[in-house]
Each structure stands twice: as structure tokens, then as C-alpha cells.
Amino acid sequence: MKILAIGDIVGTRAVAYIKENLWRTRSSLGIDLVVANGENASEIHGISALDAEDILSSGVDVITLGNHTFGKKDICAMLNDSSYIIRPANYPPCVPGAGSTVVNVGGWRVLCINALGTALMEAMACPFTTVDRILAREEGNYDFSILDFHAESSSEKMAIGRYFDGRINIIFGTHTHVATADEQILPSGTGYITDIGMTGPINGIIGADAQSVIERMRTKIPVYFKVADGEIRANGVVFDIDTDKGVVISVKRVTF
């Protein structure tokens, strides 16, 4: 089973790029399941229901989110109604949506989990405890598992990877929009990478217009970030699971 994880989709132009290119990429790589982080799809500041629907119709099977989950209020109803879009599980339980879902992939049950980091980010429930509880609750209801850990700190992502090594098949990080070069299979068999990068314009700063980011950093005056112009590129990682043995056998970064 080949699973493609796509990095943070930044802006509506990136949504259009996915619509144009993903089905062809799925076919050429032999992909069985696509998971994409969509929290910046609506011009960086959240994801609208319309953009979410476009992403799902473009070949993405599950959308994960992050700290900008509720940037667009119309996503709330979709979070409650659809099992194909999930938000971080360690948000307070009163908010719309769920932090995990189980999807069928060729007869295999795949548990997808989304969680937020807490280092250098807004305070949330402990991601370690939160994911532990999901695994306990879903025991016996899935065959393979995936975690999108949306976090700022590389060390926190690595700690999550090591803590759940052998208990979650695939763990990848999102949020920094910069792909790391540490794709690997951890000692107990988990396919892991600290960050899978982004899908968006490559000429800005992590997808945003460079001048607005520089102005914010240089002056410390708040600036509304806009999506950068120019070429779009998609970053992702392909995880290959040997379904007979139940283990990840390869982890490869891809761009398209």
C-alpha cells in the first residue's frame, strides 16, 4: 500500500495546482491513499468549505489541519459532517469536528490522526496523551495508522516519532512548510519524517509574499500576509507499507 502525504497547501492557486496535477501523480506513483494538510488553503488564513471540497475532489482522500483550522468559520459544519476532513485532536472537546477518522483503502482500515504540537505554539492538551487515548479507543478498529503532527519544534516532532515508534505506522510533521531531509524508518518500524514541506509558491517565504514577511520581521509592526506570486510546487512523501508484514518498507520524498 502506497500512501502519499502532501505538505501544507498554501493558497487557492495551490488548490488549483493540486486539481490539475494530483490525479496524474497518483497514477504515476501507484498511490492508494492521499493525505494532505489543508489548513492554509484559503490564502494562508484557514480553509473554507469550498476549498476543502475542491481538494477532496482533486484526489485527496483525507484533509488534516492545524493551528489555523478555524480561520474560516464556514468550515465548522463540514468538520461535523464529513469523515474526510479532521482537525487536531488536542483542541478542546467542545469545538467542531474530530481529531481522527478511519478510512477504507482496498479493504484495509487506515486510522488517520491529526494533532498539534505545544512547543512554541498555543497551549493545547498534551499531544502524547491525546494520541495515546485515540489509539486505545480505536484498538481493533484499524489495520494501519497515520499521524500528521502539526508542530513548530523539530525536537517535539522527533519526540512524538520516537514515543509512538512501532505503535503508529506513519508519522509525518507539518507546519514549518520546509521539507526536512531526515526521512527514515525508525527502529521499531515507523515511517517518519520531521516535516514534509508545503504545496505553494516557491518564490516567497514559506508561501507568503516575501516583502510582507520581511517588513513584519524588520519593523515588528503587524502585517497581513498574502500568498506569494510565481511558480507553484508540491512537496510530499510516499510511504510504502508491506501489508503482508504490516510494516513500512520505504519512505521517499517527492515533488511534483
Residue, then its C-alpha position, 0 to 999 in steps of 0.5 A: m500500500k502506497i500512501l502519499a502525504i502532501g505538505d501544507i497547501v498554501g493558497t487557492r492557486a495551490v488548490a488549483y495546482i493540486k486539481e490539475n496535477l494530483w490525479r496524474t501523480r497518483s497514477s504515476l506513483g501507484i498511490d492508494l491513499v492521499v493525505a494532505n494538510g489543508e489548513n492554509a488553503s484559503e490564502i494562508h488564513g484557514i480553509s473554507a468549505l469550498d476549498a476543502e471540497d475542491i481538494l477532496s475532489s482533486g484526489v485527496d482522500v483525507i484533509t488534516l489541519g492545524n493551528h489555523t483550522f478555524g480561520k474560516k468559520d464556514i468550515c465548522a459544519m463540514l468538520n461535523d459532517s464529513s469523515y474526510i476532513i479532521r482537525p487536531a485532536n488536542y483542541p478542546p472537546c467542545v469545538p467542531g469536528a474530530g481529531s481522527t477518522v478511519v478510512n477504507v483503502g482496498g479493504w484495509r482500515v487506515l486510522c488517520i490522526n491529526a494533532l498539534g504540537t505545544a512547543l512554541m505554539e498555543a497551549m493545547a492538551c498534551p499531544f502524547t496523551t491525546v494520541d495515546r487515548i485515540l489509539a486505545r479507543e480505536e484498538g481493533n478498529y484499524d489495520f494501519s495508522i497515520l499521524d500528521f503532527h502539526a508542530e513548530s519544534s523539530s525536537e517535539k516532532m522527533a519526540i512524538g516519532r520516537y514515543f509512538d515508534g512501532r505503535i503508529n505506522i506513519i508519522f509525518g510533521t507539518h507546519t514549518h512548510v520546509a521539507t526536512a531531509d531526515e526521512q527514515i524508518l525508525p527502529s521499531g518500524t515507523g515511517y517518519i519524517t520531521d516535516i514534509g514541506m508545503t504545496g505553494p509558491i516557491n518564490g516567497i517565504i514559506g508561501a507568503d509574499a516575501q516583502s510582507v514577511i520581511e517588513r513584519m520581521r524588520t519593523k515588528i509592526p503587524v502585517y497581513f500576509k498574502v500568498a506569494d506570486g510565481e511558480i507553484r510546487a508540491n512537496g510530499v512523501v510516499f510511504d510504502i507499507d508491506t501489508d503482508k508484514g504490516v510494516v513500512i518498507s520505504v519512505k521517499r520524498v517527492t515533488f511534483 
